Every structure is written in C-alpha cells, then in structure tokens.
Amino acid sequence: MKKSLLALAVLGAFAGTVSAQTNVTLYGIADVGIGMADIDQPGSDNTVNVFSGVQSSSRFGVRGSEDLGGGLKATFNIETGVNWDTGAASSNSQFWGRRAVVGLAGGFGEVRLGRDYTPGYSAIGTTDVMGLGLFGNWLDFGSNGGITSRASNGLHYTSPNWGGFTLRAMYASGEADGVAAPKGDGDMVGLSGVYSGGPLTVQAYYQTSEFDNGAGGTANADEYGIGAQYRFGAFRVALNYGMADAEVPAGGSIEHEALGLGLGMKLGEGEVLFNYIQQEVDLAGSPEAKSFGIAYVHPLSRRTNLYATYGQMKNENGADFALRAAGFGVGGAANTDSQAFAVGIRHRF
C-alpha cells in the first residue's frame, strides 16, 4: 500500500512538471443531422438519411504546445475526420487526413510542416455567411475543383495579426522525381490575406499547382478569389467571387468561375442564413449551375447548437456540381438537380 501511494505521488509530481512545460488538448466536433436527400435522375428516389458533418465536418484531434522560452513555442496538431453516424473514419487512405503538422510559433507568427489547410480555403471561410457548412455554402464552388482545401508535404506560414490583417503562405511539394511522374507534378504554392476590423471582413487568395499533362510534362491549375462580409446591426451581407483556371494538354485552358451572395439576420437568440451561388464553366455548351441554401442556427450554449437547413442545386448544359454540406455532397452527375434538408445538433468539445 505504501509503495502504491509512493508511486502515485512520484507520478503526480512528474505529471505536474510536464504540464507546467507543455499544453496538450483533446478536442473535436460531433455534428449529426437527420433529413432527406433527393437527386433528380432515373431510378433515384427520396431517401431518409442520418448525416454526419452538416454544419461542420465531424472530427477528433489532439493539439499542443511547449514553451521554449524567449517567446518561442513548439506546436503540433493532428486531426482526423469521423463519420459520427456510423463511427467509421471519414477517410480510408489517411488516418490524420484533416491535419498533421508540427511547427514553431513566436513574434514572427507560426511556421508549420506537414499537412494543413491551404491559404485559400482558410480565407474563404471568413466571408461565407454559412461558414463553409450547412446546405448551399460556398463549398458548392469547390465541389468540382473550385478550391483545394488541404495540402500535404507542406511548409505553411501564418503571420501575426497586423492591425486586423493576417497573411498566410504555403509551399507544398508533390515530391515527384521525374521518373514515376514528371518533376513538379503535385507542387503547389498559395497565398492569402484577410483583413477583419469592426464590421468589415475582406479576403483575397491565389493558389497555383502543377499536374501531369499526360505528355511527359506538367500543366498549371490556378485558383483565386476575393470576398467581403459586412455586419450592420442584426444583419450581415457577403459577396464572394472565385475562379479556377486549368491548362489542358491540347492548349488553352478551362475556366470555372462562381459568384455568390450571402445574407444573415439575427432572429431571437439564433440567426437565419441564406446563400445564392451561380457558377459557369468555359466548355462547349456553356455548363452552368445555380444553387441556394437557407438555414437557421440556434445556440443552446457556447459549444452546442441546433440547426435546420435546406439547399438546392440545379445543373444545366452538362454541369455536374454537387450540393455541399460541410462534410459531404449530394448529387453531382451531369444535368441532374439535387436537394436536401436536415435538422441536427452540433457539439464542440
């Protein structure tokens, strides 16, 4: 008994020493809703679904830091997606598919190595009234190559907050050696800036990547956009524009652009949200898509809220965009329309 008490005392003293130097946090989001999805194509019928990741992608992660002295900290973050409706991992190929980084932070900002969000993805979330979640959010633009959300093998930088302005920069290597794939295949560079001061938020980003052109070389794919959100009283309004431009081996390029309008209005303790997005692709037949989403979010506490959301996607002239929620899409076949509705709960821990 005395030995057990002594062991516990020693272990407690050691844990106290470690906790004084490091900070490790387990965190996550559990987001589950129930609703219906309908895809307008032969053989498809309305289905009742339990969805995971409607407002936010469900996840589990570990993050921490160590104080190195002199204002310098070592940081790390690993994060995996979880399908909370089934208990399965949301990715079969990458366990820490959402984030896996280690870095240093100080007065210069933070530098991280590994898999992380791209500068563009981090930027657009600041001016989407739906916060890249709920049906009909700005990820409708990304459902068919509009925006790259994460990059592996990356060097990522986030600046300090300079009077409301934050800069993000990234270089990610495709690690192609010129033998198995053309040298440069998979390389990506990104840059974004976000200003947030008072009622106004403005963001802009540019990302470019190389890919195998099928002829022994590489071609470029560029992504860029700009957006703004303004709050006044119980209301907010947002306007976003995005463009994706990919070279083709035969010459020229394919352009895909989107323009979106977002509105928000406080209603009691909650908020009503609305998004409308129009997309066009520079291909034969001029494919285009129109989507909208409406939602109500009601807080129960600082970490828990209820939501109700409905969205619709209409594809025309060969367009094949999916109606997006945070963690999944509905539809996506050419010339098919899709709609979905869900009510659910999101808890952040």
N, C-alpha and C positions, 0 to 999 in steps of 0.2 A: 504494500500500500504506500509506504514511504517512497519507494523507488518510482511508483507511478506518479505520485504528486510532484516529485523532483523533476521527472521527465516532462510533465506538463508545464512546470514553471520555467524550465530551460527553453522549451518550445515556444512558450508565450513570450519570453524575453527576446528570442530570435525573431519571431514574427513582428514584434514591436519595432525592432531595429530595421527590418526590411520595409515595413510600412512607412517608417519615417523617411526613407530614401526614395521609395517608389510608390506609384499610384496605379493600380490596376482595377479596371471597371468591366464587369459583365453587363451587357445591355442588349436590347432587342426591340422588335416591333411585332406584335401579334395583330394581324388585320384579317378578319374573316367576315364575309357577307353572304347573304342568300338572295337569289334573284333568278332572272330568266335571261336567256340569250336566244336571238333569232337571226339566222342567216338566210337571206332570200336566194336560195338556189335549189334545183331539183333534188328531192329526197331528203331535204333538211326540214326539221320541224322545231317548234319551240321546245327548249329544254330547261328544266329547273336545275339550277346549279348552286353548289356551295363554293364560293370563290375565295381564294387566298390572295391578298395583295390588291385590293380595290383602291383604297386611298393611298396606302404606302405598301411597298413590297415587304412582305413578312421576312424577318431576318433575325439572326443571332450573331453577336460579335464580342470580341474582347479588345479593349484598348488600354493603353497605359503610358506612363512617362516616368523618367528618372531624372531627378535634379542633379545636374553635373556641376553646379556652382557657376558663379560668374554670369548668371542669366541664361545659361545654356541648359537645354533639356534633351534627353534622348526620348524618342516617341515610337510607338508601334500601334498598329491596328490590323486585326484580322476579322473578316466578316463573311458569313455565308448566308445564302438565301434558304428559306424554309417554306414549304407548302403547308401552311397551318391547317388546311382542310384534310390532309392525308398523313402528315408527319414526314413526308419524303423531302429530300433535298431538292431545291429548285433547279440545280444544275447537276447533270450526270458526269460532266467532264472535269469540273473544277470545284473542289470542296470549299475553298475560300474564294469563290468566284466573284464576290462583290468587292472585296478589298483585301489586300495583303501587302502592307507597307511597313517600313522602318525608316526612321529619319532623325534629324536634328532640328530643334527649334530655338529661336532666340530673338534678339532685337532685329535681326535681318529678315525675319519671317520664319518659314519652315521649308526644309528640303526633305523629300521622301523618295525612297527607292522601292520599286515593286509594281503591283497592280493597283490602280487608283482611278477615280473619276477623271474624265477629260476636262480641260478648262471650259469647253463649250457647253458640256452637259451641266456643269456646276453653275454656269452663267444663266442659262435659260430658265432654270428653276426659280430664279429670283423675280422674274416678271411674268410668270404664268400664274393667273389667279387661283388655279386649281392645284398649284404646287407639284405638277407632274404626277398627279394622281386623280382618281375618280374618272368616270367615262367621259371621253371627249376632251382630255387635256392635251397639252402641246406635244406629247409623245405621239399623237396621231401623225405628226410630221416625221417622226423618227421610225414609224412602223415599216417603212420601206427604204431605209438607207439615208434618211434625212440628217441624222446626228449620231455620232459614235459616242457611247456613254462611258466606256472604260477602256483603258489601255494597259497591257502587261509589259513587263521588261522596261519600265519607265523611270525617268528622272523627272520628278514633279516638284514645282516650286509654288508656294503661296506667300505673297508679300504681307507685311504688316498692314494694318488699316491706316492709310494716309489721309486723314480728314474725310473719311467716308468712302475713299477709293481703295479697292483691293485688286491686285494683279495676280493672275495665275499663268504659269508657263509650263510646258511639258515637252519632253522628247522621249519617244518610245521606240525601241529597236525591234525590228522584225527578226533579227538575228539570222538573216539569210546570207549564206556564204558564197553564193554564185554557182553552187554545184546542184544541190537539190532544188533550189529556187533562185531566180535572178537576184543579184545583190541589190539590196534596198527594198526588196519585197516585204511589205508589212511595216516599214518605218513610218512613224507619224510624228508630227510637230503640231502643237496647239498653243494658243494664246488667247486670254480673255481679260476683260476689265469690267468691274462692276462698281458703280457709284450708288451709295444709299445715304441720303441725307434728308431728314424731315419727312415730308410726304412723298418724295420722289425717289424712285429707283430706276437706274438706266444701266443696261448691259450691252456689250458687244463682244463677239468672238470670231476667231478664224482658226481652222484646223485643216491640215493637208496631210495626205497619206499616199504611199506608193503601193501598187499592187501588180501582180504578174499579168502582163498584157497578152500572154499566150503566144508570143512571138520571140521569146528569148530575152525580153526586156521588161521594163516596168512602165506603168502609166500612173497619172496622178488623179486623186479624188480630193476635191476641196469642199469644205463646209464652212459657211459663215452666216452670221445673223446679227440682228440688233433688236432690242426691245426696251420698253419703258412701262412703268406702272406708277400711277399717281393716286394718292389717297386724299379724300376730302370729306370730312365728317363721317357719316355712316357708309360712304360709298368708296369704291375704287374702280379705276378703269385701266386696262392694259392693252398695249398694241405690240405685236411681235411679227418679225419678218425673218424667214430663213431661206437659205439657198444651198443646194448641194449640186456640184458640177463635177462629173466624172468623164475622163477621156475614154475613147473607145479605140480599139486596135486599128480599125479602118480609117481613122482620122476623125477630127471633130470631137464633140463631147455631148453628153446628155445632161440637161439642166432640169433640176427639180426644185421648185420654189413654193413657199407657203406664206400666207398672210393670215394672222389671227387677231380677233378682238375678244377681250375678256372683261367681264363685269363682276363686281361683288357688292353686296348690300347686306349690312347688319340687320338681323331680324330677331328681336329679343336677345337672348344670350348667344344665339348662333349666327350663321351667315349663309345667304343664298349666293351661289356662284354660277356663272354662265360663260361658256366659251363657244366661239364660232371660228372655224378654220377652213380656208379654201386653198387647195393645192393644185398645181399644174405640172405636167412633165412634158419636156420638149422632145416628143416622139411622134411618129406617124399616127394620125388620128387624134392628136392632142388629148391624151388621157388627163382627166381631172377628177377631183374628189372634193366633196363638201361634207363637213362633219360639225356636229354641235353636241354640247353636253350641258346638263344642268344638274345642280346638286345642292343639298342642304346639309350643313355640318353643325352639330350641336354638342358643345362640350359638357361633359359630366364632371371633369376635374382637370387639373393641369396636364395630366398624362393620358386621359381617356376621353373618347368622344364617340358619338353615334353619327351615322351618315346615311343619306338616301341619295342615289344618283341614277340618272338616265342619260344615255347617249345614242347617237345615230350616225352612221357613216353611209354616204351614197357615192358609189363608184360609177364613173361614166367613161365611155370611149376607150375601154381597155384598162382603166386604172384598177389597181389591186391593193388598196390600202386597208389596214385593219383598224377597227375601233379599239382604242387603247384605254386600259386602266393602268394603274401603277405597275403591276407585275405581270400582266398578260394582255393578249389581244383577242378580239372576237372577229372572225371572218378574215378576209384578206385575199379572196380569189377574185380574178378579173371580172369586172362588170357586176359584182354582187354587192347588195346592200346588207348592212348588218345593224342590229340594235340590241341594247342590253339594259337591264335595270337591276339594281341591287340595293338592299338595306343591310347595314352591318355595323360592326364595332371595331375601333382601333385602340389598342392599348400599348403605350410605350413604357418600357421598363429599363 
